[in-house]
């Protein structure tokens, strides 16, 4: 499954808000599991999104030791990120509602 442009930020923000701090690999694995393996988040897709979200101040990364005793950057959603998540969620719902309406009114 291909992600629509702009949806990855929303998905990452939502995941971090519900799952708590995650490193990139754990985040990708969990999202894949939730999506029932319908899409794969590779490093070339996920890492740029994490960098972009961190630059916007929506998430914050801190280096920590993983359960496998490795160093990894754990990401958490910020207060600004939570507000952005609320705005992006409302925007997504409006867009999805419009698309549904257009598809249902097909003649």
N, C-alpha and C positions, 0 to 999 in steps of 0.2 A: 504494500500500500504506500502510495506517495503522499507526503504531508503537503497541505496547501501552504503557500508562503505565508509566514507570519503566525502560523499555529504552533510552531515548536516553542516559541517563547511562552505562550500561554500554557502549554502542556508542562514545560519545565517549572514554571512558577507554581502551577497547581500542585504538581508532584512534591515540590519542596515544602509547600505550605501544609500538605497533609502528611507527608512521610518524615518531615524533619530533615536534619542535615544529611547530605549524601555526597559521596564522591562520584565522579563521572561514570565510572564503570558500574557501580552499584545502581546509580540512577538509570542508566541505559538498560541494565538487566531487568530492573523492576518495571520500567515502562513497557519493555518488550513482553514481560509476563502479563501485565494488566491488559495489554492489547492483544493477548492470546497469540503472540508471534506473528501478527499481521504486518508488522513493519519492524525494521531493524534500524536502530540508531547507531551509525558508525561514528568513529572518532572525527571524521571529516565533516560530519553534520553537527554533532553534539558540542564539540569543543568551541567552535566559533560562536555558537549560541550562548554558551556559558560565559565566554569572554565578553560578548556584546551585553549580556544582562548585567555582568559585573561592572562594565564601564558605565552603564546607565544608573548604577547604584541600586538596582533591583534585587541583586543577590550579593552575598559577600563570601569570599573563599578564604579558608584558613587551613594551613597545613597541619595534619594530624597523623597519627599512626593507625593503620587499619587493623582489622581483626587478624590479618595475616602478617602483622608486624612490618608492614611497608608504609612508606610515607605517601600520603595522597592528600589532595586538596579537597576539603569538604565544603560544600556550598550550603548556605542557609539563605532563606528569603529575608529581606529587610522590611522595615515598616513601609518604606517607599515602594518596595516590590509588592507588598500586600495591597496597597492602594492601586498600583498598576494592574495587579491581578483582578481586582474588582472592576476596574474600567475595561480591561481587555475581555473579561467574561461577559459584561453587558454588551460590548461591541459585537462579540462573537454570537451571542444570542439574537441580537437584532439582525445580523447578517444571515444566520441560519434560518431565522423566521422568514426573511425576505425570500431566500432561495426556496424554502418549502412552499411558500405562497405562490411563487412563480411556477414551480413544478406542478403543483396541484391544479393550477388554472390552465394547464396545457390543453389545447383543443386539438 
